Amino acid sequence: MAHKLDFPFPIHFVDWPTWPEHVVMHIAQALTRWVKAFPPASCWARVFAGLRLHLHSDLPHGALARRDAIRFHPRLFQQRPAWLAQVAVVHELAHVWAFRAKPRALAWLPIDVLAWRLVWFAWREPGPTRYGRRRWLQPSEEWAETVAAYVYPEYLDHLRRTSEPEAWLGPKHRTFVQRVYQTMC
């Protein structure tokens, strides 16, 4: 049976007893940061209604988000520094946000409408990270990395110090996230 985290989010941990405490802690901290960046928490009850979280050790990558579920590989929560796991959770929540921002009538289309709107709005401004830089055939990573950088500005500081001196959250990317948030809440 799924477990509901004690947050105003209707998020369920599938197979609750198997979730390690440190993983639940990272998810709770990521949700806390999300609400701090995008208040009020009650707004997200509608956006994330019925979202299920799964732990799967057979995923080829760290996580996979869909409209109704996020699957995490346990290794995602073993990053150093540890708070990068929370950034990854926010990144995946951003994908769910994009899936659910799409009109229901278009839900079957494999197109991330929100990400394409970001690319159109930001146009020549580079994405915040190398992973999220302009991928013209699939810009959804640019959207997810933009939201992650918005919620965790220290993520970009970390990248600038360790591997990506050009990491930044440009004003157009920031403005787009704020506008989408304001239309949702």
C-alpha positions in Angstrom: 0.0 0.0 0.0 1.2 3.5 -0.8 2.2 5.9 2.0 1.3 9.6 2.0 4.1 11.8 3.2 3.1 14.2 6.0 3.1 17.2 3.6 0.2 19.0 1.9 1.4 17.2 -1.2 -0.6 14.2 -2.3 2.5 12.2 -3.0 2.6 8.5 -2.2 5.6 6.2 -1.5 4.9 2.9 -3.1 6.0 0.0 -0.9 6.6 2.4 2.0 8.3 0.0 4.4 11.2 -0.6 2.0 12.2 3.1 1.7 15.4 3.9 3.5 15.1 6.8 6.0 17.8 8.9 4.3 15.9 8.7 1.0 12.7 9.9 2.6 14.6 12.7 4.3 16.0 13.9 1.0 12.6 13.9 -0.6 11.0 15.7 2.4 13.8 18.3 2.2 13.3 18.8 -1.5 9.5 19.3 -1.0 10.2 21.8 1.7 12.5 23.8 -0.6 9.9 23.5 -3.4 7.2 25.0 -1.2 9.6 27.8 -0.1 10.3 28.7 -3.7 6.7 28.2 -4.9 4.3 29.0 -2.0 1.6 28.0 -1.0 1.9 24.3 -0.6 -1.9 23.9 -1.2 -1.4 25.0 -4.8 0.6 21.9 -5.5 -2.1 19.5 -4.1 -3.8 19.9 -7.5 -0.6 19.7 -9.6 0.8 16.7 -7.9 -2.4 14.9 -7.0 -1.9 11.1 -7.1 1.8 11.2 -7.8 3.5 8.0 -6.8 7.2 7.5 -6.0 8.9 4.2 -6.6 12.4 2.9 -5.8 13.8 0.7 -8.6 17.3 -0.6 -8.6 17.0 -1.8 -12.2 16.7 1.7 -13.8 19.5 2.4 -16.2 19.7 6.0 -15.1 19.1 7.9 -11.8 15.4 8.6 -12.3 12.5 8.5 -14.7 9.5 10.8 -14.3 6.1 10.4 -16.0 2.8 12.1 -15.5 1.7 9.9 -12.5 4.9 8.5 -11.2 8.6 9.1 -10.5 10.9 6.1 -10.4 14.2 6.6 -8.5 17.3 4.4 -8.5 18.7 4.2 -5.0 22.1 5.4 -6.2 20.5 8.8 -6.9 20.4 9.4 -3.1 24.1 8.6 -2.6 25.5 11.7 -4.3 28.2 13.9 -2.8 27.5 16.4 -1.6 24.3 14.8 -0.3 22.0 17.7 -1.0 22.5 17.0 -4.8 20.0 14.2 -4.3 17.4 16.9 -3.3 18.2 18.8 -6.5 17.6 15.6 -8.5 14.2 15.2 -6.8 13.3 18.8 -7.7 14.5 18.1 -11.3 12.1 15.1 -11.5 9.2 17.1 -10.0 9.8 19.7 -12.7 9.2 17.0 -15.3 6.0 16.0 -13.6 4.9 19.6 -13.5 5.6 19.9 -17.3 3.6 16.7 -18.0 0.7 17.9 -16.0 0.8 21.4 -17.4 0.0 20.0 -20.8 -3.7 20.1 -21.6 -5.4 16.7 -21.1 -6.4 16.5 -24.7 -2.7 16.6 -25.7 -1.4 14.3 -22.9 -0.9 11.5 -25.4 1.6 13.6 -27.5 5.3 12.9 -26.7 6.0 16.7 -26.7 6.9 18.7 -23.7 4.8 21.8 -24.4 6.1 23.7 -21.4 9.8 23.1 -22.3 9.2 24.3 -25.9 7.5 27.4 -24.5 10.6 28.0 -22.4 12.9 27.6 -25.4 10.8 30.0 -27.4 10.7 32.5 -24.5 14.4 32.4 -23.6 15.5 32.0 -27.2 19.2 32.7 -27.3 19.8 32.7 -23.6 21.7 29.5 -22.7 20.2 27.0 -20.3 21.5 26.9 -16.8 23.6 23.8 -17.0 25.4 21.7 -19.6 22.9 18.9 -19.0 20.0 21.4 -19.5 21.5 23.3 -22.4 19.5 23.6 -25.6 18.5 20.2 -26.9 16.5 21.1 -29.9 14.9 17.7 -30.3 14.0 17.3 -26.6 14.2 20.5 -24.5 12.6 19.0 -21.4 15.9 18.8 -19.6 16.4 22.5 -20.0 13.1 23.1 -18.3 13.9 20.6 -15.4 17.4 22.1 -14.9 15.9 25.6 -14.9 13.5 24.7 -12.1 16.2 22.9 -10.2 18.4 26.0 -10.4 15.6 28.2 -9.4 14.8 26.2 -6.3 18.4 25.4 -5.4 20.6 28.4 -6.5 23.5 26.8 -4.6 23.4 24.0 -7.3 24.8 26.5 -9.8 27.4 27.7 -7.3 28.5 24.1 -6.8 28.7 23.5 -10.6 30.7 26.7 -11.2 33.2 25.5 -8.5 33.5 21.9 -9.7 32.8 21.4 -13.4 30.8 24.1 -15.2 32.2 27.7 -14.8 29.5 28.9 -17.2 26.5 27.6 -15.1 24.0 30.3 -14.5 20.3 31.0 -14.3 19.6 33.7 -16.9 16.9 36.3 -16.4 14.7 35.0 -19.2 14.8 31.5 -17.7 14.0 32.8 -14.2 11.2 35.0 -15.5 9.7 32.1 -17.4 9.6 29.8 -14.3 8.0 32.7 -12.3 5.3 33.3 -14.9 4.4 29.6 -15.3 4.2 29.3 -11.5 2.0 32.4 -11.2 -0.4 31.0 -13.8 -0.7 27.7 -11.9 -1.0 29.2 -8.4 
